[in-house]
Amino acid sequence: MLRRLYDWTLSLAAGPQAPRGLAVVSFVESSIFPIPPDVLLIPMVLAERRKAWWFATICTIASVLGGLLGYLIGAVLFEEVARPILDLYGYADQFDAFSARYNSWGPWIVFIAGVTPFPFKVITIASGATGLNLAVFVLASVVARGLRFFVVAGLLYWLGPPIRAFIERRLGLVFTVFIVLLVGGFVLAKYAV
């Protein structure tokens, strides 16, 4: 079943609407969607390697814009929803201390989450909730997401067929590792706050 899904995604990735789909997935992944854009980026680059840099650019721009939506969600909904709950249980002071620590390490947190499989949406929302400086957030996001997507695109551009063969032979393992990292990221985020 995974093989058929991969082949179907690969065929979609070569279609004329693929760049638009890549932009949408990259945008929503940074704020609310659980599936990373790599699921489309990889087969798209493999299908049209000469467009690798264009696809990485689409991912980067859309991901940073989606990150701004995540930031807005954290900034706007935190005060209306989460702050009263923290006040009710007496944790507001602890969150303020957490916010200070988060903001002192904010650029590194955004950068590390932006280049790793850690769910970027958790960091974009947390950045808005803690009031991380918006310019710092955007700069760290551009650097991290650009690095991540351009490295993936570059490896696929230069090593396309061997990487494709690796993915096709070990797709189940790659998918399993991705899910473990995704779930582990959410668990880590839950206990970090």
ABEGO torsion letter per residue (X at the ends): XAAAAAAAAAAAAABAAAAAAAAAAAAAAAAABABBAAAAAAAAAAABAAAAAAAAAAAAAAAAAAAAAAAAAAAAAAAAAAAAAAAAAGAAAAAAAAAAAAAAAAAAAAAAAAABABBAAAAAAAAAAAGBBAAAAAAAAAAAAAAAAAAAAAAAAAAAAAAAAAAAAAAAAAAAAAAAAAAAAAAAAAAAX
